[in-house]
Amino acid sequence: MSNHRHASHPAIIKRLNRAAGHLRSIVAMIEEERTCVDVAQQLDAVEKAVASAKRALINDHIDHCLTHTDGEGGAARAIEDFKAISRYL
């Protein structure tokens, strides 16, 4: 596996770590028998945070990986790569 790091990755990692912390707190909320509305609200927030991280990662991929395809077959390779990542949109 090759190294594949973008400038946006540290921010995405930070966002996902924060979401992971919120998810752990949701487990505690359930164990503490908090209301379903409170738990659902926090789950919704975690879901949005993860979706936002995914969107940032995909947009970064499109901006940096698909637009910088040089050499023989670059356009075809970019199209295939876009098809592969578009499954996760």
C-alpha positions in Angstrom: 0.0 0.0 0.0 1.4 3.4 -1.0 1.5 6.5 1.1 -1.4 8.6 0.3 -1.7 11.8 2.4 -3.3 15.1 1.6 -3.2 18.4 3.5 -6.8 17.8 4.5 -6.2 14.5 6.2 -5.2 15.9 9.7 -8.5 17.9 9.8 -10.5 14.9 8.7 -8.8 12.8 11.4 -9.5 15.4 14.0 -13.2 15.5 12.9 -13.5 11.7 13.1 -11.8 11.5 16.5 -14.3 14.0 17.8 -17.2 12.0 16.3 -15.7 8.9 18.0 -15.7 10.6 21.3 -19.3 11.7 20.8 -20.2 8.1 19.9 -18.6 6.8 23.1 -20.7 9.4 25.1 -23.8 8.2 23.4 -23.1 4.7 24.7 -22.8 6.2 28.1 -26.1 8.1 27.6 -27.9 4.8 26.8 -26.3 3.1 29.8 -27.5 6.0 32.0 -31.0 5.5 30.6 -31.2 9.0 29.0 -34.3 9.7 26.9 -34.5 8.3 23.4 -34.9 11.9 22.0 -31.6 12.9 23.6 -29.8 9.8 22.3 -31.3 10.2 18.8 -30.3 13.8 18.7 -26.7 12.9 19.5 -26.7 10.0 17.0 -27.9 12.4 14.4 -25.0 14.8 15.2 -22.5 11.9 14.9 -24.0 10.7 11.7 -23.7 14.3 10.2 -20.1 14.6 11.4 -19.1 11.3 9.8 -20.9 12.3 6.6 -19.1 15.6 6.6 -15.8 13.9 7.0 -16.6 11.5 4.1 -17.6 14.4 1.9 -14.4 16.3 2.7 -12.3 13.3 1.9 -14.1 12.6 -1.4 -14.0 16.3 -2.4 -10.3 16.4 -1.6 -9.8 13.2 -3.7 -11.6 14.7 -6.6 -9.6 18.0 -6.3 -6.2 16.5 -5.9 -6.2 13.0 -7.4 -8.6 13.2 -10.3 -7.5 16.6 -11.6 -3.8 15.7 -11.6 -3.7 12.7 -13.9 -0.7 13.1 -16.2 0.7 10.7 -18.7 -0.6 8.0 -20.9 -4.2 6.9 -20.0 -4.5 9.6 -17.4 -8.0 10.6 -18.4 -9.2 7.0 -18.5 -7.6 6.3 -15.2 -9.3 9.4 -13.7 -12.7 8.3 -15.0 -12.3 4.8 -13.5 -11.1 6.3 -10.2 -14.1 8.6 -10.2 -16.5 5.7 -10.8 -15.0 3.8 -7.9 -15.3 6.7 -5.5 -18.7 7.8 -6.7 -20.2 4.7 -5.0 -19.6 6.4 -1.7 -21.3 9.7 -2.6 
